[in-house]
Amino acid sequence: MKALFIGRFQPFHSGHLDAIKQISQGEIIIGIGSSQYSDTEDNPFSFGEREKMIKKSLAGLSINYRIIAIPDIHDAKNWVAHVKNIVGDFDVVYTGNELVKKLFEEGGHKVVQLKINIPISGTELRKKMKI
């Protein structure tokens, strides 16, 4: 089974790690969204920095994954096709994001809602990092 998990991971945090552990069966395609953005208030980390955070967080765990950059196209109508064009085939999308869920379901994909066991806000983390 190939699972797709997309996020901006600005930054990658324990909530994201918990989500990946919920998925950990088969291959997990971790899509780093808005991959072209960095050095802004909403997107302070580059794709490479986010990739490194994820790899370090998953080191030592028995999780089969690959990381793919997914640049944002700012076009919800065509976003799912854009993602599929980049990542290739997958069987199921795992998400905690309502918009991602809606768009992939509308595109005819199986979507599994992740349980939010560790409620952390990337927005709040970024605010605290600025202090």
C-alpha positions as CSV (number, residue, x, y, z in Angstrom):
1,M,0.0,0.0,0.0
2,K,1.2,3.5,-0.8
3,A,0.0,6.3,1.5
4,L,0.3,10.0,0.8
5,F,0.7,12.5,3.6
6,I,1.1,16.2,2.6
7,G,2.0,19.1,4.8
8,R,4.0,22.3,4.8
9,F,5.9,21.1,7.9
10,Q,6.7,24.7,8.9
11,P,8.2,23.3,11.2
12,F,7.9,19.5,11.4
13,H,6.7,18.8,14.9
14,S,5.6,16.0,17.2
15,G,2.0,16.2,15.9
16,H,3.3,15.4,12.4
17,L,5.5,12.6,13.8
18,D,2.5,11.1,15.5
19,A,0.5,11.3,12.3
20,I,3.2,9.4,10.4
21,K,3.3,6.8,13.1
22,Q,-0.5,6.3,12.7
23,I,0.1,5.6,9.0
24,S,3.2,3.5,9.3
25,Q,2.2,0.6,7.0
26,G,3.5,0.1,3.5
27,E,5.2,3.1,1.8
28,I,4.5,6.6,3.0
29,I,5.0,9.4,0.5
30,I,5.6,12.5,2.5
31,G,4.8,15.5,0.3
32,I,6.4,18.7,1.5
33,G,3.9,21.3,0.3
34,S,4.7,24.9,-0.7
35,S,8.2,23.6,-1.3
36,Q,9.3,26.6,-3.2
37,Y,8.8,29.0,-0.3
38,S,11.2,29.9,2.5
39,D,12.4,32.9,4.5
40,T,8.9,34.3,5.0
41,E,6.8,34.7,8.2
42,D,4.5,31.8,7.2
43,N,7.2,29.7,5.5
44,P,10.5,30.3,7.4
45,F,12.1,27.0,6.4
46,S,13.4,25.9,3.0
47,F,12.5,22.6,1.5
48,G,15.9,21.3,2.4
49,E,15.6,22.3,6.0
50,R,12.1,20.7,6.3
51,E,13.4,17.5,4.6
52,K,16.3,17.4,7.1
53,M,13.8,17.9,10.1
54,I,11.7,15.0,8.9
55,K,14.7,12.6,8.2
56,K,16.1,13.3,11.6
57,S,12.8,12.8,13.3
58,L,12.2,9.5,11.5
59,A,15.8,8.2,12.0
60,G,15.8,4.9,13.8
61,L,12.1,4.2,13.2
62,S,11.1,1.3,11.0
63,I,9.1,3.5,8.6
64,N,9.3,3.1,4.8
65,Y,9.0,6.6,3.4
66,R,10.2,8.9,0.7
67,I,10.0,12.7,0.6
68,I,8.8,14.7,-2.4
69,A,8.8,18.4,-2.9
70,I,5.3,19.7,-4.0
71,P,5.4,23.3,-5.0
72,D,2.2,25.3,-4.5
73,I,0.2,26.3,-7.6
74,H,-2.4,28.4,-5.8
75,D,-5.2,26.7,-7.8
76,A,-7.4,24.5,-5.7
77,K,-9.3,23.2,-8.8
78,N,-6.2,21.7,-10.3
79,W,-4.2,21.0,-7.2
80,V,-5.0,17.3,-6.8
81,A,-4.0,16.6,-10.5
82,H,-0.8,18.7,-9.8
83,V,0.1,16.6,-6.8
84,K,-0.6,13.3,-8.6
85,N,1.6,14.4,-11.5
86,I,4.5,14.9,-9.1
87,V,4.1,12.0,-6.7
88,G,2.7,9.3,-9.0
89,D,0.4,6.5,-7.9
90,F,-0.8,6.2,-4.3
91,D,-3.7,4.2,-2.7
92,V,-4.9,6.4,0.1
93,V,-4.4,10.0,1.4
94,Y,-4.0,10.5,5.1
95,T,-4.7,14.0,6.5
96,G,-5.8,16.1,9.4
97,N,-6.5,19.0,7.1
98,E,-10.1,19.6,6.0
99,L,-9.3,21.2,2.7
100,V,-6.9,18.5,1.7
101,K,-9.6,15.9,2.6
102,K,-12.3,17.7,0.6
103,L,-10.1,18.2,-2.5
104,F,-8.9,14.6,-2.6
105,E,-12.3,13.2,-1.9
106,E,-13.8,15.3,-4.7
107,G,-11.0,13.9,-6.9
108,G,-12.2,10.4,-6.2
109,H,-9.5,9.3,-3.8
110,K,-9.8,7.4,-0.6
111,V,-9.0,9.7,2.3
112,V,-8.4,8.7,5.9
113,Q,-8.8,11.3,8.6
114,L,-5.9,11.2,11.1
115,K,-6.6,11.4,14.8
116,I,-5.1,14.6,16.2
117,N,-3.4,13.1,19.3
118,I,-1.0,15.9,19.8
119,P,-2.7,19.2,19.1
120,I,0.1,21.5,18.0
121,S,-0.2,24.6,15.8
122,G,2.6,25.3,13.4
123,T,1.3,29.0,13.4
124,E,1.8,29.2,17.2
125,L,5.2,27.5,17.0
126,R,6.3,30.1,14.4
127,K,5.1,32.9,16.5
128,K,7.0,31.6,19.5
129,M,10.2,31.2,17.4
130,K,10.0,34.9,16.5
131,I,10.3,36.0,20.1
